[in-house]
Amino acid sequence: MDVRRDAAPRQQTRRAWLAEQGTLVLSGTVAMSLPGRAAQAQGGGATRPSSAAPIATPRHSPVTKPIPSSGEPLPVVGLGTWITFNVGNDPRARDACAEVVRAFFARGGRVIDSSPMYGSSQPVIGHALAKLSRAGESAALFSAEKVWTGDGAGGAQQIDASRAHWGVPRFDLMQVHNLLAWEAHLPRLLAMKAEGKLRYVGITTSEGRRHGEFERVMRTQPLDFVQLTYNPVDREAERRLLPLAAERGIAVLANRPFREGALLDALARHPLPGWAVELRCDGWAQAVLKFIVSHPAVTCAIPATSQVAHVIQNVGAARNPLPDAALRARIAADVARLV
């Protein structure tokens, strides 16, 4: 999750970049996990939604990484919905979010992440998916949701309500949000996975909170995913959590990649370094995302936005070249110096 900025890149205008990449093609159809569609078996106890239509090939197929517990590939840039999709019942704002989702899928995106904590984000996602489905423009959705209630007994009811908001038969990933009542929720989620009612199980944290307890849960529970904060400034996860995820074969979703826009606001005052041009970055947002997803343990970053141009640029970071270890160290040092 994160909030996308509006600052234009220094080295190339957004208009020029979009012209170079080509305008978004909206006519292709891809396959989405929608109500009434069966699922096929996938390794590691997971199942993959079946395809109801051919999957459209984006102009630049995004870089993917495998989910360690199953081998299923995911594009390394997803879509968060914190703040940006909390637009209530405003029809124009809901349709604008639907256009963001359409652009995301058309560029090869898959992972959309939300939570009951995110206000109206869940029904807004549902509106977008339903609108795409009616237009015959479904997509290869990977739905990532959370259970967020201190009432352990109320978790199942909340999950059902979230599923109804999205309009999906089941979620791909269900996460315990910020470890809230995880002792009660995790056994239920693991049982639901065993019953085929969801595909993957995880836990989340953000802004460096509760890393000690987070690590203990990672060491003792059979998790498929963890979600945590990681970017060139917030790097505490590099010390223990990211190495542990790699050791135990746990996928990692990176939230707050832009610090809700504050990181990009600070960087926007400076021209892009030469290494960003070498990485084919159109601006600081792509530079930050490429740093994040090039970490060997990170599976997918989930920046949030409510603008089509920004989601196109975000997903555009999911392409080679990505920085190696030496360049990653240089990026981190440069960003720390600039902010």
BELTAWO-V912518 format. One record per residue. N is the residue number from 1. RES is the residue in three letters. SS is DSSP state (h for helix, s for strand, l for the rest). PSI is psi as a letter, one per 40 degrees, with the letter a starting at -180 (999 if undefined). BURIAL is + if it has 24 or more other ideal C-beta (glycine too) atoms within 12 Angstrom, else -. Layout:
# BELTAWO-V912518
n;res;ss;psi;burial
N;RES;SS;PSI;BURIAL
N;RES;SS;PSI;BURIAL
This chain:
# BELTAWO-V912518
n;res;ss;psi;burial
1;MET;l;i;+
2;ASP;l;i;+
3;VAL;l;h;+
4;ARG;l;i;+
5;ARG;l;i;+
6;ASP;l;e;-
7;ALA;l;h;+
8;ALA;l;i;-
9;PRO;l;i;+
10;ARG;l;d;-
11;GLN;l;d;+
12;GLN;l;h;+
13;THR;l;i;-
14;ARG;h;d;+
15;ARG;h;d;-
16;ALA;h;d;-
17;TRP;h;d;+
18;LEU;h;d;+
19;ALA;h;d;-
20;GLU;h;d;-
21;GLN;h;d;+
22;GLY;l;i;-
23;THR;l;i;-
24;LEU;l;h;+
25;VAL;l;h;-
26;LEU;l;e;+
27;SER;l;e;-
28;GLY;l;i;+
29;THR;l;i;+
30;VAL;l;i;+
31;ALA;l;h;+
32;MET;l;i;+
33;SER;l;g;+
34;LEU;l;i;+
35;PRO;l;h;-
36;GLY;l;e;-
37;ARG;l;h;-
38;ALA;l;i;-
39;ALA;s;i;+
40;GLN;s;i;-
41;ALA;s;i;-
42;GLN;l;i;+
43;GLY;l;i;-
44;GLY;l;f;-
45;GLY;l;e;+
46;ALA;l;i;+
47;THR;s;i;+
48;ARG;s;h;+
49;PRO;s;i;+
50;SER;l;i;-
51;SER;l;h;-
52;ALA;l;e;+
53;ALA;l;i;-
54;PRO;l;i;-
55;ILE;l;h;+
56;ALA;l;h;+
57;THR;l;h;-
58;PRO;l;i;+
59;ARG;l;d;-
60;HIS;l;h;+
61;SER;l;h;-
62;PRO;l;i;+
63;VAL;l;h;+
64;THR;s;i;+
65;LYS;s;i;+
66;PRO;s;i;-
67;ILE;l;h;+
68;PRO;l;d;+
69;SER;l;e;+
70;SER;l;d;+
71;GLY;l;e;-
72;GLU;l;h;+
73;PRO;s;i;+
74;LEU;s;h;+
75;PRO;s;i;+
76;VAL;l;e;+
77;VAL;s;h;+
78;GLY;l;a;+
79;LEU;s;h;+
80;GLY;s;i;+
81;THR;l;e;+
82;TRP;l;h;+
83;ILE;l;d;+
84;THR;l;d;+
85;PHE;l;e;+
86;ASN;l;g;+
87;VAL;l;e;+
88;GLY;l;b;-
89;ASN;l;e;-
90;ASP;l;h;-
91;PRO;h;d;-
92;ARG;h;d;-
93;ALA;h;d;-
94;ARG;h;d;+
95;ASP;h;d;-
96;ALA;h;d;+
97;CYS;h;d;+
98;ALA;h;d;+
99;GLU;h;d;+
100;VAL;h;d;+
101;VAL;h;d;+
102;ARG;h;d;+
103;ALA;h;d;+
104;PHE;h;d;+
105;PHE;h;d;+
106;ALA;h;d;+
107;ARG;l;e;+
108;GLY;l;e;+
109;GLY;l;i;+
110;ARG;l;d;+
111;VAL;s;h;+
112;ILE;s;h;+
113;ASP;s;h;+
114;SER;l;a;+
115;SER;l;i;+
116;PRO;l;d;+
117;MET;l;e;+
118;TYR;l;f;+
119;GLY;l;b;-
120;SER;l;e;+
121;SER;h;d;+
122;GLN;h;d;+
123;PRO;h;d;+
124;VAL;h;d;+
125;ILE;h;d;+
126;GLY;h;d;+
127;HIS;h;d;+
128;ALA;h;d;+
129;LEU;h;d;+
130;ALA;h;d;+
131;LYS;h;d;+
132;LEU;h;d;+
133;SER;h;d;+
134;ARG;h;d;-
135;ALA;l;e;-
136;GLY;l;f;-
137;GLU;l;f;+
138;SER;l;i;+
139;ALA;l;i;+
140;ALA;l;g;+
141;LEU;l;h;+
142;PHE;s;h;+
143;SER;s;h;+
144;ALA;s;h;+
145;GLU;s;i;+
146;LYS;s;i;+
147;VAL;s;h;+
148;TRP;l;g;+
149;THR;l;h;+
150;GLY;l;e;-
151;ASP;l;h;-
152;GLY;h;d;-
153;ALA;h;d;-
154;GLY;h;e;-
155;GLY;h;d;+
156;ALA;h;d;+
157;GLN;h;d;-
158;GLN;h;d;+
159;ILE;h;d;+
160;ASP;h;d;-
161;ALA;h;d;-
162;SER;h;d;+
163;ARG;h;d;+
164;ALA;h;d;-
165;HIS;h;d;+
166;TRP;h;d;+
167;GLY;l;f;+
168;VAL;l;i;+
169;PRO;l;d;+
170;ARG;l;i;+
171;PHE;s;i;+
172;ASP;s;d;+
173;LEU;s;h;+
174;MET;s;h;+
175;GLN;s;i;+
176;VAL;s;h;+
177;HIS;h;h;+
178;ASN;h;f;+
179;LEU;h;e;+
180;LEU;l;h;+
181;ALA;l;f;+
182;TRP;h;d;+
183;GLU;h;d;-
184;ALA;h;d;-
185;HIS;h;d;+
186;LEU;h;d;+
187;PRO;h;d;-
188;ARG;h;d;+
189;LEU;h;d;+
190;LEU;h;d;+
191;ALA;h;d;-
192;MET;h;d;+
193;LYS;h;d;+
194;ALA;h;d;-
195;GLU;l;e;-
196;GLY;l;e;-
197;LYS;l;e;+
198;LEU;s;i;+
199;ARG;s;d;+
200;TYR;s;i;+
201;VAL;s;i;+
202;GLY;s;a;+
203;ILE;s;i;+
204;THR;s;i;+
205;THR;l;i;+
206;SER;l;i;+
207;GLU;l;f;-
208;GLY;l;e;+
209;ARG;l;i;-
210;ARG;l;f;+
211;HIS;h;d;+
212;GLY;h;d;-
213;GLU;h;d;-
214;PHE;h;d;+
215;GLU;h;d;+
216;ARG;h;d;-
217;VAL;h;d;+
218;MET;h;d;+
219;ARG;h;d;-
220;THR;h;e;-
221;GLN;l;i;+
222;PRO;l;g;+
223;LEU;l;i;+
224;ASP;l;d;+
225;PHE;s;i;+
226;VAL;s;i;+
227;GLN;s;h;+
228;LEU;s;i;+
229;THR;s;h;+
230;TYR;l;h;+
231;ASN;l;i;+
232;PRO;l;e;+
233;VAL;l;d;+
234;ASP;l;g;+
235;ARG;l;e;+
236;GLU;h;d;-
237;ALA;h;d;+
238;GLU;h;d;+
239;ARG;l;d;-
240;ARG;l;d;+
241;LEU;h;d;+
242;LEU;h;d;+
243;PRO;h;d;-
244;LEU;h;d;+
245;ALA;h;d;+
246;ALA;h;d;-
247;GLU;h;d;-
248;ARG;h;e;+
249;GLY;l;f;-
250;ILE;l;h;+
251;ALA;s;i;+
252;VAL;s;h;+
253;LEU;s;h;+
254;ALA;s;h;+
255;ASN;s;i;+
256;ARG;l;f;+
257;PRO;l;d;+
258;PHE;l;e;+
259;ARG;l;f;+
260;GLU;l;f;+
261;GLY;l;e;+
262;ALA;h;d;-
263;LEU;h;d;+
264;LEU;h;d;+
265;ASP;h;d;-
266;ALA;h;d;-
267;LEU;h;d;+
268;ALA;l;e;+
269;ARG;l;e;-
270;HIS;l;i;-
271;PRO;l;i;-
272;LEU;l;h;+
273;PRO;l;i;+
274;GLY;h;d;-
275;TRP;h;d;+
276;ALA;h;d;+
277;VAL;h;d;-
278;GLU;h;d;-
279;LEU;l;e;+
280;ARG;l;f;+
281;CYS;l;h;+
282;ASP;l;e;+
283;GLY;l;a;+
284;TRP;h;d;+
285;ALA;h;d;+
286;GLN;h;d;+
287;ALA;h;d;+
288;VAL;h;d;+
289;LEU;h;d;+
290;LYS;h;d;+
291;PHE;h;d;+
292;ILE;h;d;+
293;VAL;h;e;+
294;SER;l;e;+
295;HIS;l;h;+
296;PRO;l;d;-
297;ALA;l;e;+
298;VAL;l;h;+
299;THR;l;d;+
300;CYS;s;h;+
301;ALA;s;i;+
302;ILE;l;g;+
303;PRO;l;i;+
304;ALA;s;i;+
305;THR;l;i;+
306;SER;l;e;+
307;GLN;l;h;+
308;VAL;h;d;+
309;ALA;h;d;+
310;HIS;h;d;+
311;VAL;h;d;+
312;ILE;h;d;+
313;GLN;h;d;+
314;ASN;h;d;+
315;VAL;h;d;+
316;GLY;h;e;+
317;ALA;l;e;+
318;ALA;l;f;+
319;ARG;l;i;+
320;ASN;l;i;-
321;PRO;l;i;-
322;LEU;l;i;+
323;PRO;l;i;+
324;ASP;l;a;-
325;ALA;h;d;-
326;ALA;h;d;-
327;LEU;h;d;+
328;ARG;h;d;+
329;ALA;h;d;-
330;ARG;h;d;-
331;ILE;h;d;+
332;ALA;h;d;+
333;ALA;h;d;-
334;ASP;h;d;+
335;VAL;h;d;+
336;ALA;h;d;-
337;ARG;h;d;-
338;LEU;h;d;+
339;VAL;l;999;+
